[in-house]
Amino acid sequence: MSIELDIAGTQSAIAHREQAASRRDFLARAGGGMGAIALWSLLAREADARPHRKSPNAVANPIAVKAPPLAAKARSVIWCFMDGGPSHLDLFDPKPQLQKLSGAPLPPSFKRPMTAMGKTANTPLMGSNRTFRRHGQSGIWVSDWYPEIAKCVDDMTVLQSVHADGLTHVASVAQMNTGALLAGRPSVGAWTLYGLGSQCENLPGFVVMTDYTRDPPGGSHNWATGFMPSTYQGTRFRAGKTPILNVSPPNSITPAEQRTELDYIEQLDRRHSLCRNDDSLEARIAAYELAYRMQVAAPEVVDLTTESAETLSLYGLDQTDIADNARNCLIARRSVERGVRFVQMYMGSGSRWDAHDHLEVNHARYCRESDRPIAALLTDLKRRGLLDSTLVIWGGEFGRTPMSESGSGRDHNPYGFTMWMAGGGVKPGTVFGATDEVGLYAVDKPVHIRDVHATVLRLLGLDHEQLTFSRNGRDERLTMTSGSVIGDILA
């Protein structure tokens, strides 16, 4: 609404107008004046009341930095997601008994009622062809497929008893990212940004990268905000000099013109919000301003020409077959260095770790593509003093079965698999929990995905039971109705 008062024009009209000829004319004029007074009074009250009319979830700047309610060990998270489900049995969880039983059927003692492996439930067991060795002062087992990561085990907590609920890629990737088997809930990164805000003014607080053009199962739902405002969603960084699509203005628009246009849009949004309870307007204003600032900052964060030749070689950017993950891992380091709160990297994006057959060929390739870049990320963070404040996570949506599939592969196994964390307040050089003798079920200190999520939030200084978002009268949370912090792995 726009109300303009032409004082000079009004006075002139009054001066030249004849006196009211009738009582009706007088009342009409007086009524108009009283109406204007009433209107201005109502607008003033509405403006004064505006901060109190917003919902409890709204803030002036939705991504403004918030102090964590608990003591925080980490400020940022980098999640290395092995898309498709890597085999824990061939990477971090050696099983001598599985080697002995290779080729034999699964013993009846392992066939629990919950087993739902389908066609592989009764196929022969398959031992691993890998060579395992203990590494570091901690003596943690790692196979020869991960020689570089093996050098970093003294900085890790290896969780060998993770379990989940989904058997399919779409459901399991959704649960690992959002806590639920069905898409539509906020991702872990979105909850982090909602709870803590963004530490950087010129970059997104939540960044997503893939190494292949195919998205993970479920696509952008895995970094979306569900029922939260879209302000907290992940921003996709793509390869090339323009990491964010449509963020740069056309050449025909000057910076001054763009600034004027943005200011005018903000003015319209704020005027619109005066008489409407629409919290998304603040999110829209913040998004426009962030996009404006990212025009310079986003290209800079992906510009690796400022890095030393030693650093580029450390990550493996000089090797064509690992260059994509090397680039993403280096950008992840540069991002958290600049204050990005949450970085999600999909390695083998498009379920490429899904080795239902020819596991040896499949895992040899994707282990090579991820080994050196991840090890370099840990090394680089540590030497720059960033590992203590950055939580690095490795894992897929599930593990693989000890039973064979197609004679040379392994099926999905959500009942017991491995993840690891490094830095960010976890105990270094630690192994937590265990699977059974053949690696099928988590049996010692089992931890559910929701426990992992609760622990990640706790390391960031957030209480998973108190971090809630009101939706349809219900206080929703990442861990829904369960989940416990894995206290034994906290440093």
N, C-alpha and C positions, 0 to 999 in steps of 0.2 A: 504494500500500500504506500502511496506517495501523496503527501499533503503539503502543498506549497501555499504560503500566505504572502500575497503581494500587498504589503502594508501601504506603500505609496498609492497604489491604484485604488485600494479600498478607501483611503482617506479622501482622495480626489472625488470618488464617486459619491461619498457622503456629502462632501462640500457642495456639489452641484445638484444633488437630488433634492427635490422638494420635500417638505415635511409630509409625514404620513397623512394621507387623505382620509383614512378610516381606521377604526379600531382593528379590523381584520388585518390591514397592512402592517400596523404596529406589532401585533402578535406574531405575524409571520417573520418579521425581521428579528424580533426578540427571540423567537423560538430557534431560528437559525444560529444566533449567537450562543444561546445556552447549549444547543446541541454540539457546537464546536468545543465548548469548554468541557462538556461531558466526554467527548471523544478523546481529547488530549488527556483527561484524567484516567480513562480506561487504558490508553496506550502506556501511560507512565506506570500504572500498576502492573500491567503485563510485563513490561520490561524489568521492573523490580523483582517480579516473581519468577522470572525465567530460570534462574539457576535451581530453584526448588521444584520446578515442574519436570525436570529430567528424571529418567528412571535411575534406580540405584546403580546400574551398571555403567552409566554414562559419566564421562569426565570431559573437561574442556578440551584436552588433547588426548585422544584415546591411547596413543602410544608414548605418552610422557613417561619418563623414568620413574619407577616406583621402588621404594626401599623394600627389600625382602623382609618378611615378618620374622624369619628365623636366620640364624647365622649361616651365611652362604659359603660354600667351599668353591663353587664355580660361578663364573660370570657368563660363560658361553658354552654351547654344545656343538660338536661336530659329529654327526651320525653317518658312519660309512655303512650303507645298506647294501648287502650282497643279494641282489634281486634274483629270486628263483630258489633259494634254499641251499646253502653250501653244506657239504657233508662233514659234520663234526667228527665222524669216525675216521676220516682221512686227513684231518687237519690238526685237531687239538685234543682228541679223546681216544687214545690207543686202547685196544681191547685184546689182550692176549687170548682170552677165552674165545672170542670171535674168530681169531686166527685158527685155533684148534678145531672149531666146529665148522669151518668154512666148507660149503658143499652139502652139509647136513641140514635137515629141516629144523625149524625153530623148536626148541624143546617145549613140551606142554606147560612147563612151569612159567614160561614167559607169555603164554597166550591168555592174557587177561580179558575179561568180558568187554572192556572198553576198546579193545583193538578193533579198528575199522580200516584196515589197510587195503581192503578190497582184493584185487587180483594178486597182490604180493604177500598176503597174509600167510600163505602156505608154500611160498617159493623158497629155495635153499638159501641158507646164510651165505654171505659173501665177505671174506676177509679183505683187509686193505693191502694194497700193493706198495704202500708208502713206507718209508723208513722214518721212524720217530727217534728223536733224541731229546735229552734234557738240555735246557739252555739257561744261561744266566746264573746268578747266585741263587735264585729261587728254585732252579731245577725244573721249570715248567716244561711239559712235553709239547713239542711242535713238530710237525712233519716236514719232510724235505720240500714240500710244495711252497712253504712260506719261510725261506731262509733269511730274508731281511727283517720281517716282522719278528722272527725268533730272537733277533738281537735286542728287541725292545721289551722282552717279557718281564723284566724287573720293574717296569713301570705299570704293569697291568694287573687287574683283577679279572681272572677267568671264571666265568659262571658256567659250570658244566651241568647244571640241573634245571635249565629253563624249560618250561612247557607252555603250550598254548592250546587253543580250542579248534582252530580251523584246519581243514584238510585240503582246501583248494587255495590257489594263489590269490585270487581276488579277496576272499574272506580273510586269509591269514595276513596278507599285506595290510589290509584295512585294520585288523586288530593290532598289528605291530605299530601302526602309525597313529591310530585314533582310540585304541582300547576296545573297539567294538567290531564284530564280524561283518556288520552291515555298514555301508558307506553312509555318510550324513552327519557324523559327529566331528567336532573340532580335532585337529591333529595335535600331536605333542608340541610341535613348534608354535602353533596358534595359542595353546594354553600358556606356554612360556612367555610369549609376547604379551598376552592379556594380563598375566600375573606380574610381570616385571617391567613392561614397557621396553622401548628401544633405547640403546645407549648411544646411537649415532643419529645425527640429524640429516645426513646426506645420502644414506643408504637404507635399504629395507632392513627391518629387524630380523627377518626370517627369509633365508635364501635357499633355493632348491637348484640342484644341478644333476644332470644325467650324462653318462658317457656314450650312450647310443641314442639314435633319434627316436626309438620306441620308448613310450612311457612305461612305467611299472603298471601291473594290473590295477585297475581302478583309476589310473590317470591322476588328474589334479585333485580328486577327492582326498588323496593321501596327504595333501598339504593345504587343504581348504579349512574353512572355519565353521562349517555346519550351521548351527543356529546362532553363532556369534556374528557380530558385524564383520564385514569383509576386510576391515582394516588389519586384522591379525593374520591374514592368510600369507602363505609363502609366495615369494616372488621368484619366478623362474629365470635363472641366468643361462643364457644360451652362448654357444661358441661364437667367436668373432669379436670385432671391435664394438658391436652394439649388443650388449648382453641382454637388454630389456627391450622388447618390441614396443614400438609406438611411443617411446619416451622423448624422442628428439623432435623439435618443431620443424616444419618445412623451411627451406632456405628463404622463402618469400616473406617470412615473419621475422622482424628484428627482435632482439632481446627486450627492448623497451616496449614494443607492441605486445609481446607476450606477457610481460609483467603487468601492463595495464589491463589486459584481458583477464588475467588471473585475479587481480584485485577487484575487478568489476564482478566476476563470478562469485567471489567470496562475499561481496557486498549483497548480492542478490540472495545467496544462500542464507546469510545471517538475517536478512529482512524476512525471508520466507519462514525461518524458524521462530520468529517472534510470536506467531500465532498458531504454531503447530508443535506438537510433542513428537518430533522426529529426530531421534538421536543419530541417525545415519548422516545427517547434514554435517555434523562435526567431523565425522569420519571422512566425508567427501572433501571437506576443506583441507583436512590434514593430508589426504591423498594427493590432491592437486599440488600442495606446497612441496611435499616430498618428491613428487615426480619432477617438479621444476628444479629442485636441487640435485636430483640424481642425474640430470643431463651432463653434468661435469664429473660427479663422483663415481657413477657406475662405469663409464669407460676407463676411468683411472684405475679402479680396483682390478680390472681384468687386463690391464696393460702390464705385461710382464717384462718389458724391455728395461725397466729400472732394477730388475733383480740381477744379481751377480751370476756370472757363468757357472760358478761353483754351485750356487743354489739351484739353478736350472738343471744341472747335471745330477745333483742329489736326488731330485724328484723323478728324473728320467725323461725330461722333455726332449732329450736328444735321441730317444729311441721311439721309433714310429709306433710300434705295437702297444706301448704303454702311455703314449703322450697324452691321450684324452684324460685318463685318470690322474696323470701327473699334473696336468694343467688345472684340473678341478681341485685337487688337494692343495696346490699352491694358492689358488684363489681362495680356498677355504681359510688358509692361514692368514692371507691378506685381509680377508673379511673380518675375522674375529679381532685381528690387530686394530681394525678401524671401528670396532664396537658392535659388529653384527652379533645378535644374540643367539641365533640358532641357524646352523647350516646342515642341510640334508643332502647327502651325495648318494645317488643310486649308481652302483657299480655292477655292470652286467645288466643294465636296464632293459626291461622287456623279458624278464624271467630267464636270462641266459644261463644261470647256474642250475637250471632244472634238468639234471642229468638222469633221465629215465633209462638211458642206454649210453654206452661209451663214456662212462664217467671219467676214465683216465684221460681221454682226449679233452673233454669238456673242462674239467677242473684244472688241468695243466694250463690251459689257455687263460682262464679267468683268474687263477691264482697269480700267474705271471703279471697280468694286467693290473692287479690290485696290490701285490706284495710290496714292491719298491715305493710306489707313491705313498702308501699308508705309513710305511716305516719312515720315509722322509718327513712326512707330516709330523709324526711324533718327535723325531729328532730335531726338526726345525723349531717346533713349538718349545721344546725343552731348552734349547740353546738360547732362545730369545726370552726366556723367563715367562712364557705364556702357558705352559702345560699345567702348572698348578691351578690356573684359573680357567682352564678349558677342559671340559669333559669330552673325551673322544670315545665313541661307541662303535663296535663292530658286530655285525650279525645279519642274518637273513630273516625271512618270515617263519622258517622252521628248519629242521635238519633233514637228514636222510635216514632211511631204514637200514638195519643190518642185513635184511633179506635182499636178495638180488631182484632186479627187474630186467627182463630181456636178456638175462645172462651177463650183462656188463654194466648195468646201472643200478640206481637205488630210487625207491619211491619216497614220497613226502613222509616226514615224521615230526608231528608236533608234540609228541609225548615226552621227548627228552632230547635237548640239543644244547649247543654252546653259543654263548655270546661273551664278549669281553669289553671292559672299560679301562681307560687309562687317564691319568691326571685327574683334575677337577675334584679332588678330595676322596678318591678311593684308595684302599690299601694297595700299595705296590707289591708286585711279586707274590700274589695270592691266588690260590685256587679254591673256589667255593662250590660245594655240592658235588654230586656224581650221578651218572647214569648206571644202569645195571651192567652185568658182566658182558652183555653183547651190545650195549649202547642203545637199547630200544626205549626204555622208560627212565625218567628222572626218579631216583629212589632215595638219595641222601640230600636233605635240605632242598627239596624242590621249590622253585620260585616261578610264579606265574608272570605273564607279561605285565599284568597290572602291578605286580610287585616291582618290576623293573621300572615302570613309569613312575610309581610312587617314589622310588629311590632317586631317579633323575631329578624330579621336582625338589626333593629334599636337599640334594646337593646344590641346587640353585637357590636354596633358602626359602622354598615354598612348602606348605603343608598340603598334601594332596586331599585331605578331608576338608580343609578350610578354603581352598581355591575353588570357588563355585561360581556358576553363572545362572541367574534366575531365568527360567524358561517355562512359561505356562504354569506358574505357581510352584514349580519344582526347582530346587537348587541342584543343578547338574554339575558333575565333576568328571575329570579325565578318567579316574579309576572306578567310576560309577558306584557300585555298592560294596566293593571289596578292595583288596590291595593293601600291602604292608611294606614299609621301608625295610630293605635288607640291611639291617643295622651292622651286621658283622663285617661288611665290606667297607664301611666308612672309616676313613683314616682318623 
